[in-house]
Every structure is written in C-alpha cells, then in structure tokens.
Amino acid sequence: MKKYSVIAFLLAFTWGLLPLSAQEGEPELKSFVLSDTTFLYREHSTACGWHRIYIEHNRKNDNYEALEEYSISGYRKDGYDRQIEDIKEGYPNRLKKFALGDLPRDWLPLRLFEGKYYIYAPSEWTYADHRVITDVAFVEQMMDGPWPSALKSFKKTGDRYDIEYYTYADGVRSLAIHMIDTVNKIAVWEYKNNEGEPVGYELRVASSNVRLFPLVVNDWGCRALFEVVFDRPDCKAILAGTQKPVFICKNKE
C-alpha cells in the first residue's frame, strides 16, 4: 500500500502561504474502510476531537456547495473590488476588458490519489486553491482574500486559451489553458515566466463541475494545521499525448 504524507503548514498573511517542511513523526495517509466509509486518516485528540480525512461520494454533501460558492462572492467580492481599485490608482493603464467567450471563469484543481481524481475540501478553505478569470484580471486566492492581476492579453485558438497578466514583482507572466475535456471542462494549466519558459503545470476543472468527482474531505476540530499533499499528475505527458488520464465523471445530482 502506497503511503501519502500529511504536511504541516504555517498559515501566513504575507504574499500567500508559507509551507513548512515535513517534520519527523508526522502521520501518513493509508486508505482503509470503516462502516462503509473510506478513510485516509482517522485520529482522536482530547483538545480537538476527531481528525478525519475521508472520501465522500454523496453529491449533495454541503462541501460541494461551499466549494462552488467560495470564489469571489460575498465579502470576498468586496476584497476583490478593493484590489481592483488599487490597480486603477497605481497602474491606470493596465485595466482593460477582454471578451472571454466560452472560457469558464472559476476553476479548482483536480487532486490525484491512488490513481484516481478527486476534489479536495480542505481543513483551511484557502487551500481549496481557486483560480478565477474575470474580464479584467487573473485572480488567485490568498489568505487575506482575492489577489487579482490585471490581464494584458487574451486569445483563444481551438481548445487552447492564452492569457498574459501583469504581476507586481516580475512584470508579465503567461498562462496557457489547454482544454483536454471540452464536455466536462477539464484543462491542463501551463504557467510560463517572463521569458516564455514553462514553470509549472496544474490539472483543473471548472468549479461548476466539481460534483462530477468525489471529495476528499479534511475534517478536523482544530483549524488548519494539516493539509493533504496529493500526487502530481504528469501534465507534460498529458499534453504530449503519451498519457491519457481516466476521469470517472458521474452525474452531478
């Protein structure tokens, strides 16, 4: 049985999240079944109660709705608006509107565990790792709210969407969204640096389709010290066509 580690994170409020290295003696994840539920981890502490990490197949589970609505709605929308105003004041020539067409606006990562894909409902909701694309900005979720970067360009070619966006520190970066499943809205995200060199890959699904996949739920009475570290999909191989991921997508209802 392959083991999956759990890593401790320090939740920082400056420039996003600062992960700590794994410490000796931290728990490791192994799937097991108890009372018809597949657990990846289950321990009890006097201070926090049960810490349970389990797989949820019920598409009516409240976590789905929370993931669908977490993006930049409600008070997060206020934070987004404030950041956009800051961009207007500091960089008045950067904000331009783009017609995004059929590109989904809100995305979540697909998580890989034991060869299957899941949506993650984390202990600390920032780790849901939403990405949002509005008509003016590429938006990341940080601990203190949405962090928009003004769009510089947008272009669609076939099933690929190319986006350039400004960063405060590094100038301009780019993102290529390769739609590999146009029905279920699943895409490989390819990030590039200022020189156009690939620097990272992600496998994501439109947030409106999260109910197509089961959840890995991290449920703990103590708030957000342990999050699951999943396997990384081989996105390069997927793009090259040498690996075809199998998505078991079920009805959303």
Rosetta blueprint (number, residue, H / E / L):
1 M L
2 K L
3 K L
4 Y E
5 S E
6 V E
7 I E
8 A E
9 F E
10 L E
11 L L
12 A L
13 F L
14 T L
15 W L
16 G L
17 L L
18 L E
19 P E
20 L L
21 S L
22 A L
23 Q L
24 E L
25 G L
26 E L
27 P L
28 E E
29 L E
30 K L
31 S L
32 F E
33 V E
34 L E
35 S L
36 D L
37 T E
38 T E
39 F E
40 L E
41 Y E
42 R E
43 E E
44 H E
45 S E
46 T L
47 A L
48 C L
49 G E
50 W E
51 H E
52 R E
53 I E
54 Y E
55 I E
56 E E
57 H L
58 N L
59 R L
60 K L
61 N L
62 D H
63 N H
64 Y H
65 E H
66 A H
67 L H
68 E H
69 E H
70 Y L
71 S L
72 I L
73 S L
74 G L
75 Y H
76 R H
77 K H
78 D H
79 G H
80 Y H
81 D H
82 R H
83 Q H
84 I H
85 E H
86 D H
87 I H
88 K H
89 E H
90 G H
91 Y L
92 P L
93 N L
94 R L
95 L L
96 K L
97 K L
98 F L
99 A L
100 L L
101 G L
102 D L
103 L L
104 P L
105 R L
106 D E
107 W E
108 L E
109 P E
110 L L
111 R E
112 L E
113 F E
114 E L
115 G L
116 K E
117 Y E
118 Y E
119 I E
120 Y E
121 A E
122 P L
123 S L
124 E L
125 W H
126 T H
127 Y H
128 A H
129 D L
130 H L
131 R E
132 V E
133 I E
134 T L
135 D L
136 V L
137 A E
138 F E
139 V E
140 E E
141 Q E
142 M E
143 M L
144 D L
145 G E
146 P E
147 W E
148 P E
149 S E
150 A E
151 L E
152 K E
153 S E
154 F E
155 K E
156 K E
157 T E
158 G L
159 D L
160 R E
161 Y E
162 D E
163 I E
164 E E
165 Y E
166 Y E
167 T E
168 Y L
169 A L
170 D L
171 G E
172 V E
173 R E
174 S E
175 L E
176 A E
177 I E
178 H E
179 M E
180 I E
181 D E
182 T L
183 V L
184 N L
185 K L
186 I E
187 A E
188 V E
189 W E
190 E E
191 Y E
192 K E
193 N L
194 N L
195 E L
196 G L
197 E L
198 P E
199 V E
200 G E
201 Y E
202 E E
203 L E
204 R E
205 V E
206 A E
207 S H
208 S H
209 N H
210 V H
211 R H
212 L H
213 F L
214 P L
215 L E
216 V E
217 V E
218 N E
219 D E
220 W E
221 G L
222 C L
223 R L
224 A L
225 L L
226 F E
227 E E
228 V E
229 V L
230 F L
231 D E
232 R L
233 P L
234 D L
235 C H
236 K H
237 A H
238 I H
239 L H
240 A H
241 G L
242 T L
243 Q L
244 K L
245 P L
246 V L
247 F L
248 I L
249 C L
250 K L
251 N L
252 K L
253 E L
